[in-house]
Amino acid sequence: MPFLIILLTGVIYFAVQTQQKKDTHRANFSGEWKSKESISMGGNIVCCYNSGDRMLSKTMKIAEQANFLTIEVSSSFPGTAPVTSQEKLTFDGKASEINHGRERGKKSTVKLSDDGQTMTVNSIVHLMVATPYHVDVQEQLFIYITEVWKLSKDGKSISVQANAKSTSWGGDRSWKTVFDKVS
């Protein structure tokens, strides 16, 4: 009987240890982050449409909750005053939308990887731009952006691999931006 108890205790202990090793820890992107360049400028493209857009900012303050995260930024185009804004990205697969009128806006969806270590943000930016050689004629421009956010193992940096394509240029553009944790 004592042998059976010891054997059963060993089997339970082994099963618990194995389960704990399989458990994945979801990355937490919360904190204040700073980069040498904004996400959009790293690819040297216009994938932001308004001052205050997170794609234009070199700093981000992220607060993560169970089902969403909020990103607070302050950004501007050169020669203009900074604008503070907040973007809420949900993990439920539903699109979040930002609309600034005049046919300008952005729609984004977020997906966490199965292991919880990577976040993918898919966005469609739409805005009106002047047509080449006819600045008085406006046309709708769509930019399709995929950002893959990965938190470093030590939690001190976020790498954002961005890929973009547009209705106005051929091919894809790809670049990487790294944000370091400030606090």
N, C-alpha and C positions, 0 to 999 in steps of 0.2 A: 504494500500500500504506500509506504513512504517513497518508494521508487517511482510509482505512478504519479504522485503529487509533484515530485521534482521534475519528471518528464513533462507533465502538463504545464508547469510553470515555465519551463524552458521554451516550449512551443509557443505559448502566449507571448512571452518576452520577445522571441524572434519575430513573430507576426507584427507586433507593435513597432519594433525597430524598423522593419522593412517598410511598413506603411508610412512612418515618419520620413524616411528617405525619399519616398515617392511623392510626398506632399510638396507642392510647388508654392513658392512665396511670390505673391504678386508684387511687381515693382510699384513703388510709390513715388510719383513725380512731384509731390508737394515740395515747396520751397521757393526761394528766390534764385533766379538763374541769369547769368550774363554771358554774352558772346562778343567776339570781336566784330562780327558783322551780322546783319539780320538774315533771316531765312531767305527772303526774296532776293537780297543783294548778293548772296552767295552764288546764286544761279544767274545773276545779272539779268533778271527778267522782271516784267511787271506782273506779279501775281498777287499784288495788293492793289486796292482801289481807293483807299481812303486813309487819311491820317488817323492814327489810332488802331490800325489793323495790326494784329500780332505778327503777321509775316514781315512787317516793316520794322519791328522793334528789336533792339539788341538786349533788352532785359525782359524777363517774364516773372510774374509772381503767380505760382500755381498752388491751388488748394484742391486736393483730391478727396472725394467722398466715395462711398461704396459704389454708387451708380453713375457718377459724373465727376468732371473736374471743371474748375473755372480758371481761366487764364486772364490775369489783369496785366495790361501793358500801357505804356505811354510811348507814342511814336509820332513822327511827322515826316513830311517830305522836306528836302533841303530848303531853307529859307522860310519855313512856316513854323508856327507855334506848335509845341507838342500837344497831342490830344490823348487823354486817358480813356481806355475802354476796357470792357470785360466780355469775354467770350465763354459760353458754357458749352462743353462738349459732353454728350451723354454716351454711356456704354450700352444703351439698349437698342442700338441700331437705327434709331429714329434720327432724321436729319435736323440739325440746328441751322437756322437761317438768320442772316444779317441783311437788312435791306436799308439802303441809304437813299432811296428814290433815284430819280433820273436814270432809271434802268441800270442801277449799279448795286451789286450785292454778292453774297457768297452763301453757299449751302454746303454743309459739312456733315459727314458721318464718321464715327469712330468704331474701331474694332480692336479688342485686346486679343493677343495671341493666346493659344491654349495654355501655354506655360506661364502666362501673366507677365512676361518680361518685356514685351514689345507692344507698342500701341501704333496702329495705322490710322491716319487721318486722311480721308479722301474728300477733296473740296472741288467745287465748281465755282469759279469766279466769273461774273458776267458784268460787262461795262460797255458803254458806248465810246467809240474812238473815231477820230477823223480818218477818212480813207486816204491812202497815198495819192498825192497830187490833187486832191479835192478836199481841203481842210474844212470846207463848209458842209460836206456830206458826212454824216455819222453812220457807222455800222456797228452792229452788235458783235462784241468779241467775247469768246468763251475760252477760259484757261482751265485745264483739268490738272489738278495737283494731287499727288500722293506723297504723304510724308510718313516715314517709318521712324518712330521715336524709340530709342533704346537707352535705358538707364544703365550706366556702367556698374560693374559688380560691386564697387566700393560706394556707389550712390553719390559720387561727387561730380558726375557730368552726365549730360544727355546728348547723344548724337542724334541729329535729325537728318536722315537721308531723304532728300526731296527729288521728285521727278515731275516734270511738267510738260504738257503739250498744249498747243493752242490752235484755234481755227485760223490764225493769221501767219504762222510760220511752219515750216516743214520740220519734221523730226521731233525728237524728244530732247529735253534738256535735263541734266541730272547734276546734283551737287550735294555736298554734305556741310552741315553747320554744327558746331559743338558749343553747347552751353555749359559753363562751369557753375557749380553751386556757390552762391554767395552766403546764404544763411539757411 
